[in-house]
Amino acid sequence: MNIKNFFSPAKWKETLEGYRRVIAVSRKPDREEFLSTARITGLGIAVVGITGFVIYMIYYLIANAA
């Protein structure tokens, strides 16, 4: 990355314009959308946790069987 481009006012203006566009189209989710997203996220966390636990138990059983 060129240091002159990093401090260029045109580059900063372009970056800030991109941020402004994102904020302009974003909105607060309604209750149903929020709960749906929370459920899906919680399910994903649970699946990853259960998978990790099963792998750990398999490793533990194999390591202690010898």
N, C-alpha and C positions, 0 to 999 in steps of 0.2 A: 504494500500500500504506500502510495506516495504521500509524504507528509504535507506537501504543498496542497494537494487535493483535499486532505483532511481538514485543513484550516481555511479552505476556500469558502467565501460567503455564499457563492452560488450553490455549493454542495450542501451547506447548512440550510439554505432556503428550500432546496429540493427535499431534504429530509423532513423539515418541519411541515412542508406542504403535504407530504405523504401521511404524517401523523394527523394532520387536520382532516384529511379525507377519511381516515379510519374512524376518527371520533364522530364525524358528521353522519356516517352510516350506522354507527353502533346505537343500540337501544337497550334499555333495561328489560330483561326477560319477564314475562308474566309468571304467575305462580305455578301454573301447570308445566310450562317449559322448564322452569327452575327445578321443580320436583322430579321431572323426567330425567333431566341431566344429572341430578344428585343420585337418583336410583341407579342409573347406568354406571356412573363413576364408582359408587359403592360396590356394585356387583363386580366391576373390574378389579377393584382392590381386593375383594374377597377371593376371587378366582386366583389372582396372583399369590395371595397368602396361602391358600389351600394347596396350590401347586408346590410352593416352596416347602410347606410342611410335609407333604407326601414325599418329596425328594429327600428331605432331611431324614424322615423315618426309614426310607429304604436304605440310605447310607448308614444310618445308625445300626439297623439290623444286620447289614452285610459286614460292617466293621466289627461288631461284637460277636458275630457268629464264628469267626476264625479263632 
